[in-house]
């Protein structure tokens, strides 16, 4: 994965539900992660949630590293079978995505944008991926701006059991145009 030189190196590795649960618990319960909907989760809840993902053939979690240190979380899923099943008309090659950047003591300007760019690039590295689908909370204006910066186009609001979401899509072409700009 490439990132701007001033950001450093971003890589991904499979998430270890037991080994990474403590780290993930700190991330998903941090006030910055309110839209992750795990504010009251215990470490055991987090481990169980990621064990369930690890056992699911249609949902995957990866830990993102910045210069070798854990810095972000990425999930990708089959939106026809998880998260968005029955809420939109999926197309062949659709891949759903979530990402969460760890809270930082000293934020680095441009880091979150570098992360979402690397995550989208990683998903499009798979030739089977036709477009990426996201469904962030409608109130999460910060992530809407990041999504737009890498080529996502909102389609419509949808009601999910836990939130009202902004269904948005990114094609390879839109991504290439956005990151070239």
C-alpha positions in Angstrom: 0.0 0.0 0.0 1.3 3.4 -0.8 0.8 6.7 1.0 2.3 10.1 0.6 6.0 10.0 1.6 5.4 12.4 4.5 2.8 9.9 5.9 4.9 6.8 5.9 4.1 3.2 5.0 0.6 1.8 5.4 0.2 -2.0 5.4 -2.6 -4.5 6.3 -2.5 -7.7 8.1 -5.3 -10.2 9.1 -6.9 -9.1 12.4 -6.4 -11.5 15.4 -9.6 -11.4 17.4 -8.0 -12.4 20.6 -4.6 -10.8 20.3 -6.0 -7.5 18.9 -9.1 -7.3 21.1 -7.6 -5.0 23.8 -6.3 -2.6 21.2 -9.5 -2.6 19.3 -11.5 -2.1 22.5 -9.6 1.2 23.1 -10.3 2.3 19.6 -14.0 1.4 19.3 -14.9 2.8 22.7 -13.1 6.1 22.2 -15.4 9.2 21.9 -14.0 9.7 18.4 -15.5 6.3 17.4 -19.1 7.1 18.4 -20.3 6.1 14.9 -18.8 2.7 15.3 -21.6 2.0 17.7 -19.5 0.1 20.3 -19.1 2.8 22.9 -20.4 0.6 25.8 -18.6 -2.6 24.6 -16.5 -4.6 27.0 -13.2 -6.1 25.8 -15.0 -9.5 25.7 -17.8 -7.9 23.5 -15.1 -6.7 21.0 -13.3 -10.0 20.9 -16.6 -11.8 20.3 -17.7 -9.4 17.6 -14.4 -9.9 15.7 -14.4 -13.7 16.3 -17.8 -13.7 14.6 -16.4 -11.7 11.7 -13.4 -14.1 11.4 -15.9 -17.0 11.2 -18.0 -15.3 8.5 -17.0 -16.1 4.9 -18.8 -12.9 3.8 -17.2 -10.4 6.2 -13.4 -9.8 6.9 -11.4 -7.6 9.2 -7.9 -6.4 8.7 -5.6 -4.4 11.0 -3.9 -1.4 9.3 -0.3 -0.6 10.3 1.4 2.7 10.0 5.2 2.2 9.8 4.6 -1.3 11.4 2.4 -0.1 14.3 -1.4 -0.6 14.5 -3.1 2.5 13.4 -6.4 1.7 11.7 -9.1 -1.0 11.2 -10.6 -2.0 7.9 -13.5 -4.3 7.3 -14.9 -5.4 3.9 -18.0 -7.5 3.3 -20.4 -8.8 0.7 -23.2 -6.2 0.8 -25.6 -8.6 -0.8 -25.3 -10.9 2.2 -24.3 -8.6 5.1 -25.0 -5.1 6.3 -27.0 -4.0 3.2 -28.9 -7.2 2.3 -32.3 -6.3 1.0 -31.6 -2.5 1.3 -30.4 -1.8 -2.2 -30.0 -3.6 -5.5 -26.4 -5.1 -5.5 -24.4 -5.4 -8.6 -21.8 -8.1 -9.3 -18.5 -7.0 -7.9 -19.9 -4.8 -5.1 -17.8 -4.8 -1.9 -18.9 -3.1 1.3 -16.3 -1.3 3.4 -15.8 0.2 6.9 -12.7 1.8 8.2 -11.7 3.3 11.6 -8.6 5.3 12.3 -7.2 4.9 15.8 -7.3 7.9 18.1 -3.9 9.7 18.1 -2.2 11.7 20.7 -0.6 13.8 18.0 -2.7 13.7 14.8 -0.8 13.8 11.5 -2.3 16.2 8.9 -3.6 14.1 5.9 -3.3 10.8 7.7 -7.0 9.8 7.6 -7.2 10.7 3.9 -4.1 8.6 3.3 -5.8 5.7 5.1 -9.0 5.8 3.2 -7.1 6.1 -0.1 -5.0 3.1 0.8 -8.1 1.1 1.9 -10.0 1.8 -1.3 -6.9 1.1 -3.4 -6.5 -2.2 -1.6 -10.1 -3.2 -2.4 -9.7 -2.2 -6.1 -6.5 -4.2 -6.3 -8.8 -7.2 -6.5 -10.0 -7.3 -10.1 -13.3 -8.8 -9.0 -14.2 -5.5 -7.2 -16.4 -3.5 -9.5 -17.5 -0.8 -7.0 -17.2 -0.1 -3.3 -20.3 0.5 -1.2 -20.4 2.4 2.1 -23.3 3.2 4.5 -22.1 5.7 7.1 -24.4 7.4 9.5 -26.0 10.4 7.9 -24.7 12.6 10.8 -21.1 11.6 10.2 -20.2 14.6 8.0 -16.5 14.1 8.5 -16.5 10.7 6.8 -18.9 11.9 4.1 -16.2 14.5 3.1 -13.4 11.8 3.2 -15.6 9.5 1.1 -16.2 12.3 -1.5 -12.4 13.0 -1.6 -11.7 9.5 -2.8 -14.6 9.3 -5.3 -17.7 8.1 -3.5 -21.0 9.5 -4.7 -24.0 9.5 -2.4 -27.1 7.8 -3.8 -29.7 8.1 -1.1 -30.5 7.7 2.6 -31.5 4.3 3.8 -32.9 3.1 7.2 -30.9 0.4 8.9 -31.9 -1.0 12.3 -29.2 0.9 14.1 -29.1 4.2 12.1 -30.1 6.2 9.1 -27.3 5.8 6.6 -26.0 7.5 3.5 -25.7 4.9 0.8 -22.7 5.8 -1.4 -20.8 4.2 -4.2 -17.3 4.5 -5.6 -16.3 3.0 -9.0 -12.7 2.4 -10.1 -13.0 5.3 -12.5 -14.2 7.8 -9.9 -11.5 6.6 -7.5 -8.8 7.1 -10.2 -10.1 10.6 -11.0 -10.3 11.6 -7.4 -6.8 10.5 -6.4 -5.3 11.9 -9.6 -6.7 15.4 -8.8 
